[in-house]
Amino acid sequence: MSEEPEIICEKRGRAGVVVLDRPKALNALSLRMVRGLAAALDAWEHDPEVTRVVVKGAGEKAFCAGGDIRSLHDLGKAGRHEEALTFWREEYVLNVRIKNWPKPYVSLIDGIVMGGGVGVSLHGSHRVAGDRYLFAMPEVGIGFFPDVGGSYALPRLPGATGVWLALTGDRIRRADAVALGLATHAVASADMAALEEALIRGDDVDAALAARAAPVEEAPLAAHRDVVDRCFSAPSVIEIMRRLEREAASSPFAAAALATMRTKSPTSVRLAFEQMVRGRDASFAEAMRMEYRIVSRILEGEDFYEGVRAVVIDKDQKPVWRPARIEDVSDAEIARHFAPLAAELPVR
C-alpha cells in the first residue's frame, strides 16, 4: 500500500475540506481516495458544523487528471475483473452521491481536470476555475469512454459541444468551460487561498465567489461553434466524419477534429456517440447504470488494454485498434455494451 495519504478529509471551520493528495500522479483517483471521500460525505451530511464541502488538488499542476488507469489495466489484464469493477462501481456510486449532495459542494479547480477528476467535481454545485484550469474527457484515446457521468453531463452542454468533446477528447481552458457551463465561476489562482479561507470561515458561498470573480476572456470555441453544431449534430459517427470532411477545406478546426477522431479507438468513438444519444433523456442514476454496463464489457475487450499500453506504459502513441476502422464496428457489438447486467450498479 502506498505511503502517501492519497486523500485528506478534515473539518476546518464551517467546511469539510478534501485534498486529493497524490501530486506526483496528478492526483489520479485510487480506490482509497474514492472510499475516503465517500466516508467523509457520509460523516458530514448530517453534521451541523459542516455547512459546505471544499475539494481541491495538491500541487499546482492538477486538480485530478483521472483515475489510476495503469492499476486498472493491470487488474484487467490479470483477469481480476471483479477487483477492477470494484473501483468503478464505488466511483460511480460516489458520483451519484455528489450529484445529490444537499449542501454546497465547491471544487477549486486550478489545473488539469480530466476523467475521474471530472466525476468528483462536475456534479457538485460550484466548480471554480483558476487560471491553470484545463478540462478534457480524453478516454476514446485509450480505448475507453467518457464515463463518471459524462453520459449525463455532456449531452446537456450547449449545441453539439458535448458530442465534440466526447468524440475528440479535445482540451478546453477556463473561458470555454465557463461559456459551456462546465465551470460555474472563475477566480484568479492568486485568490484561491483567500477564497478557501472565506469558505472555511463560513462566509456565504455565492457572496465569497462573487467578491473574488475574475474577468474571463473571450471563449476561443465561440469562433467554431457553427462548425461544431453542424457537424457533431449528425445522426451517426460516419455522418459526423463526412460533414467534417466537407468542412475541412475551409475550416482548419474541422480538419483537425477529423484527424483527431481518426486516431481514436473506433469502438470507443462509437460507444461515446451512443452514450450521448442515450444519455440525453436519462436521469443521472440511469446514466450511471448505463456506464457501469459499458465498463463491465470494456474489460472483456481489447482496445482499453491496447490504449493504456500505447499511451501510458510503452508511450509509443501507436495503438493498434481492433477493429481499425469506424466502418467495421458492428451495431451488435455496440448494443452489447448497453445490455442489462445480472448485477446492476446499486443506485437509486
ZATORTOR-742345 format. One record per residue (C-alpha): x, y, z. Coordinates in steps of 0.2 Angstrom, whole numbers, plus 5000, padded with zeros to 4 digits. Example, Ala and Ser with C-alpha at 12.3 -4.5 7.8 and 13.67 -1.06 7.14 Angstrom:
! residues 2
+------+------+------+
:    X :    Y :    Z :
+------+------+------+
: 5062 : 4978 : 5039 :
: 5068 : 4995 : 5036 :
+------+------+------+
***
This chain:
! residues 348
+------+------+------+
:    X :    Y :    Z :
+------+------+------+
: 5000 : 5000 : 5000 :
: 5006 : 5017 : 4996 :
: 5014 : 5028 : 5010 :
: 5006 : 5043 : 5003 :
: 4990 : 5048 : 5012 :
: 4982 : 5050 : 4995 :
: 4967 : 5060 : 5002 :
: 4965 : 5071 : 5017 :
: 4947 : 5074 : 5023 :
: 4945 : 5086 : 5038 :
: 4934 : 5098 : 5046 :
: 4940 : 5116 : 5046 :
: 4929 : 5129 : 5052 :
: 4912 : 5128 : 5044 :
: 4919 : 5117 : 5030 :
: 4923 : 5099 : 5026 :
: 4939 : 5101 : 5017 :
: 4945 : 5087 : 5005 :
: 4963 : 5087 : 4997 :
: 4966 : 5075 : 4983 :
: 4984 : 5072 : 4988 :
: 4994 : 5062 : 4975 :
: 5003 : 5077 : 4967 :
: 5016 : 5066 : 4958 :
: 5002 : 5056 : 4950 :
: 4992 : 5072 : 4946 :
: 4980 : 5067 : 4960 :
: 4974 : 5052 : 4950 :
: 4960 : 5044 : 4959 :
: 4963 : 5027 : 4968 :
: 4950 : 5016 : 4977 :
: 4957 : 5023 : 4993 :
: 4953 : 5040 : 4988 :
: 4935 : 5036 : 4982 :
: 4932 : 5027 : 4999 :
: 4939 : 5042 : 5009 :
: 4928 : 5055 : 5000 :
: 4913 : 5044 : 5002 :
: 4916 : 5041 : 5020 :
: 4918 : 5060 : 5023 :
: 4902 : 5064 : 5014 :
: 4893 : 5051 : 5025 :
: 4900 : 5059 : 5041 :
: 4897 : 5077 : 5035 :
: 4880 : 5076 : 5028 :
: 4871 : 5077 : 5044 :
: 4884 : 5087 : 5054 :
: 4878 : 5104 : 5058 :
: 4895 : 5111 : 5060 :
: 4899 : 5107 : 5041 :
: 4889 : 5119 : 5030 :
: 4899 : 5116 : 5014 :
: 4912 : 5105 : 5006 :
: 4928 : 5111 : 4998 :
: 4938 : 5100 : 4987 :
: 4955 : 5104 : 4979 :
: 4970 : 5095 : 4972 :
: 4988 : 5095 : 4980 :
: 5001 : 5104 : 4970 :
: 5000 : 5116 : 4956 :
: 4998 : 5105 : 4940 :
: 4981 : 5096 : 4943 :
: 4965 : 5095 : 4952 :
: 4964 : 5077 : 4947 :
: 4969 : 5070 : 4930 :
: 4958 : 5055 : 4930 :
: 4958 : 5038 : 4938 :
: 4973 : 5027 : 4941 :
: 4971 : 5018 : 4924 :
: 4988 : 5009 : 4925 :
: 4982 : 4999 : 4940 :
: 4965 : 4996 : 4932 :
: 4974 : 4990 : 4916 :
: 4985 : 4978 : 4926 :
: 4970 : 4971 : 4936 :
: 4960 : 4968 : 4920 :
: 4975 : 4960 : 4911 :
: 4977 : 4948 : 4925 :
: 4959 : 4943 : 4924 :
: 4955 : 4951 : 4940 :
: 4940 : 4959 : 4933 :
: 4929 : 4960 : 4949 :
: 4943 : 4969 : 4958 :
: 4944 : 4982 : 4944 :
: 4925 : 4983 : 4944 :
: 4925 : 4987 : 4962 :
: 4934 : 5003 : 4959 :
: 4922 : 5009 : 4945 :
: 4907 : 5003 : 4955 :
: 4911 : 5013 : 4970 :
: 4917 : 5028 : 4960 :
: 4901 : 5029 : 4951 :
: 4891 : 5027 : 4967 :
: 4901 : 5042 : 4973 :
: 4897 : 5052 : 4958 :
: 4878 : 5050 : 4961 :
: 4882 : 5054 : 4980 :
: 4890 : 5071 : 4974 :
: 4876 : 5074 : 4962 :
: 4863 : 5073 : 4976 :
: 4874 : 5081 : 4990 :
: 4862 : 5093 : 4999 :
: 4875 : 5106 : 5004 :
: 4886 : 5117 : 4994 :
: 4900 : 5107 : 4986 :
: 4914 : 5118 : 4980 :
: 4928 : 5112 : 4969 :
: 4943 : 5123 : 4967 :
: 4950 : 5118 : 4950 :
: 4966 : 5126 : 4947 :
: 4975 : 5114 : 4935 :
: 4971 : 5098 : 4925 :
: 4953 : 5091 : 4927 :
: 4950 : 5075 : 4917 :
: 4941 : 5058 : 4919 :
: 4939 : 5054 : 4937 :
: 4943 : 5072 : 4942 :
: 4928 : 5077 : 4932 :
: 4917 : 5065 : 4941 :
: 4922 : 5072 : 4958 :
: 4919 : 5090 : 4953 :
: 4907 : 5092 : 4939 :
: 4892 : 5086 : 4948 :
: 4894 : 5097 : 4963 :
: 4885 : 5114 : 4965 :
: 4900 : 5125 : 4962 :
: 4915 : 5122 : 4950 :
: 4928 : 5136 : 4952 :
: 4941 : 5138 : 4938 :
: 4958 : 5145 : 4941 :
: 4970 : 5152 : 4929 :
: 4978 : 5135 : 4926 :
: 4961 : 5126 : 4923 :
: 4962 : 5113 : 4909 :
: 4947 : 5101 : 4905 :
: 4946 : 5086 : 4894 :
: 4937 : 5069 : 4893 :
: 4951 : 5060 : 4883 :
: 4945 : 5042 : 4886 :
: 4942 : 5037 : 4867 :
: 4961 : 5039 : 4865 :
: 4964 : 5024 : 4877 :
: 4950 : 5013 : 4871 :
: 4939 : 5018 : 4885 :
: 4924 : 5030 : 4885 :
: 4919 : 5047 : 4894 :
: 4912 : 5040 : 4910 :
: 4909 : 5047 : 4928 :
: 4893 : 5055 : 4922 :
: 4899 : 5060 : 4905 :
: 4883 : 5052 : 4898 :
: 4873 : 5064 : 4908 :
: 4883 : 5080 : 4908 :
: 4890 : 5081 : 4890 :
: 4874 : 5079 : 4880 :
: 4867 : 5093 : 4890 :
: 4880 : 5106 : 4885 :
: 4875 : 5119 : 4873 :
: 4873 : 5113 : 4855 :
: 4883 : 5099 : 4850 :
: 4898 : 5104 : 4860 :
: 4897 : 5089 : 4872 :
: 4897 : 5077 : 4857 :
: 4913 : 5085 : 4851 :
: 4921 : 5084 : 4867 :
: 4917 : 5066 : 4869 :
: 4922 : 5060 : 4852 :
: 4938 : 5070 : 4850 :
: 4944 : 5071 : 4868 :
: 4949 : 5089 : 4864 :
: 4955 : 5100 : 4879 :
: 4947 : 5117 : 4883 :
: 4953 : 5130 : 4895 :
: 4943 : 5141 : 4908 :
: 4935 : 5153 : 4896 :
: 4927 : 5139 : 4886 :
: 4922 : 5130 : 4902 :
: 4913 : 5145 : 4909 :
: 4904 : 5148 : 4892 :
: 4899 : 5130 : 4891 :
: 4894 : 5129 : 4910 :
: 4907 : 5116 : 4914 :
: 4914 : 5129 : 4927 :
: 4902 : 5140 : 4937 :
: 4914 : 5153 : 4942 :
: 4931 : 5160 : 4938 :
: 4944 : 5165 : 4951 :
: 4962 : 5170 : 4949 :
: 4974 : 5157 : 4955 :
: 4982 : 5171 : 4967 :
: 4965 : 5172 : 4975 :
: 4961 : 5154 : 4978 :
: 4969 : 5153 : 4995 :
: 4959 : 5168 : 5001 :
: 4943 : 5160 : 4994 :
: 4946 : 5144 : 5003 :
: 4949 : 5153 : 5019 :
: 4932 : 5163 : 5017 :
: 4923 : 5147 : 5014 :
: 4931 : 5139 : 5029 :
: 4926 : 5154 : 5039 :
: 4908 : 5151 : 5034 :
: 4905 : 5166 : 5023 :
: 4891 : 5164 : 5011 :
: 4897 : 5153 : 4997 :
: 4890 : 5163 : 4982 :
: 4895 : 5180 : 4990 :
: 4913 : 5174 : 4993 :
: 4914 : 5169 : 4975 :
: 4906 : 5185 : 4968 :
: 4918 : 5195 : 4978 :
: 4933 : 5186 : 4970 :
: 4926 : 5184 : 4952 :
: 4940 : 5185 : 4939 :
: 4936 : 5193 : 4922 :
: 4935 : 5179 : 4909 :
: 4942 : 5182 : 4891 :
: 4933 : 5178 : 4876 :
: 4929 : 5159 : 4873 :
: 4940 : 5153 : 4859 :
: 4927 : 5139 : 4854 :
: 4914 : 5153 : 4850 :
: 4923 : 5155 : 4833 :
: 4920 : 5137 : 4829 :
: 4903 : 5134 : 4837 :
: 4894 : 5134 : 4820 :
: 4906 : 5120 : 4813 :
: 4904 : 5110 : 4829 :
: 4885 : 5111 : 4829 :
: 4883 : 5107 : 4810 :
: 4895 : 5093 : 4811 :
: 4893 : 5085 : 4828 :
: 4874 : 5085 : 4827 :
: 4874 : 5072 : 4814 :
: 4864 : 5056 : 4817 :
: 4879 : 5044 : 4816 :
: 4898 : 5044 : 4818 :
: 4900 : 5041 : 4800 :
: 4890 : 5056 : 4795 :
: 4899 : 5067 : 4808 :
: 4915 : 5062 : 4799 :
: 4908 : 5065 : 4782 :
: 4902 : 5083 : 4787 :
: 4919 : 5086 : 4795 :
: 4927 : 5081 : 4778 :
: 4916 : 5093 : 4769 :
: 4920 : 5107 : 4781 :
: 4939 : 5103 : 4781 :
: 4943 : 5113 : 4765 :
: 4938 : 5129 : 4773 :
: 4939 : 5126 : 4792 :
: 4956 : 5121 : 4799 :
: 4946 : 5117 : 4815 :
: 4936 : 5104 : 4806 :
: 4951 : 5096 : 4798 :
: 4959 : 5095 : 4815 :
: 4944 : 5087 : 4823 :
: 4943 : 5074 : 4809 :
: 4961 : 5070 : 4810 :
: 4960 : 5068 : 4829 :
: 4944 : 5056 : 4828 :
: 4954 : 5045 : 4816 :
: 4967 : 5042 : 4829 :
: 4955 : 5036 : 4842 :
: 4948 : 5019 : 4846 :
: 4934 : 5016 : 4833 :
: 4924 : 5006 : 4845 :
: 4926 : 5019 : 4859 :
: 4921 : 5033 : 4847 :
: 4905 : 5023 : 4843 :
: 4902 : 5019 : 4861 :
: 4904 : 5038 : 4866 :
: 4892 : 5043 : 4852 :
: 4879 : 5030 : 4858 :
: 4881 : 5037 : 4876 :
: 4877 : 5054 : 4870 :
: 4861 : 5049 : 4861 :
: 4855 : 5038 : 4876 :
: 4861 : 5050 : 4889 :
: 4851 : 5065 : 4883 :
: 4835 : 5059 : 4891 :
: 4842 : 5048 : 4905 :
: 4841 : 5053 : 4923 :
: 4858 : 5054 : 4932 :
: 4856 : 5037 : 4940 :
: 4851 : 5029 : 4924 :
: 4866 : 5036 : 4915 :
: 4877 : 5029 : 4929 :
: 4869 : 5012 : 4927 :
: 4872 : 5013 : 4909 :
: 4890 : 5017 : 4911 :
: 4893 : 5003 : 4923 :
: 4886 : 4991 : 4910 :
: 4898 : 4998 : 4897 :
: 4914 : 4997 : 4908 :
: 4909 : 4979 : 4913 :
: 4910 : 4975 : 4894 :
: 4925 : 4986 : 4891 :
: 4935 : 4975 : 4902 :
: 4931 : 4960 : 4891 :
: 4938 : 4968 : 4876 :
: 4955 : 4973 : 4869 :
: 4956 : 4991 : 4865 :
: 4957 : 4998 : 4883 :
: 4972 : 4987 : 4886 :
: 4980 : 4992 : 4870 :
: 4976 : 5010 : 4873 :
: 4984 : 5011 : 4890 :
: 4999 : 5001 : 4883 :
: 5002 : 5014 : 4869 :
: 4999 : 5029 : 4879 :
: 5004 : 5025 : 4897 :
: 5015 : 5010 : 4898 :
: 5026 : 5010 : 4882 :
: 5021 : 5028 : 4877 :
: 5024 : 5024 : 4859 :
: 5007 : 5033 : 4855 :
: 5004 : 5019 : 4842 :
: 4989 : 5009 : 4847 :
: 4983 : 4995 : 4836 :
: 4964 : 4996 : 4837 :
: 4953 : 4981 : 4834 :
: 4943 : 4984 : 4823 :
: 4954 : 4998 : 4815 :
: 4940 : 5007 : 4806 :
: 4924 : 5015 : 4812 :
: 4915 : 5006 : 4797 :
: 4920 : 4989 : 4804 :
: 4912 : 4992 : 4821 :
: 4896 : 4982 : 4821 :
: 4880 : 4989 : 4828 :
: 4878 : 4972 : 4838 :
: 4894 : 4975 : 4846 :
: 4889 : 4992 : 4852 :
: 4872 : 4986 : 4858 :
: 4880 : 4973 : 4868 :
: 4889 : 4985 : 4879 :
: 4872 : 4993 : 4884 :
: 4863 : 4977 : 4888 :
: 4857 : 4974 : 4906 :
: 4869 : 4966 : 4919 :
: 4864 : 4952 : 4931 :
: 4871 : 4964 : 4945 :
: 4867 : 4982 : 4941 :
: 4875 : 4997 : 4948 :
: 4867 : 4999 : 4966 :
: 4860 : 5017 : 4964 :
: 4843 : 5024 : 4966 :
+------+------+------+
***
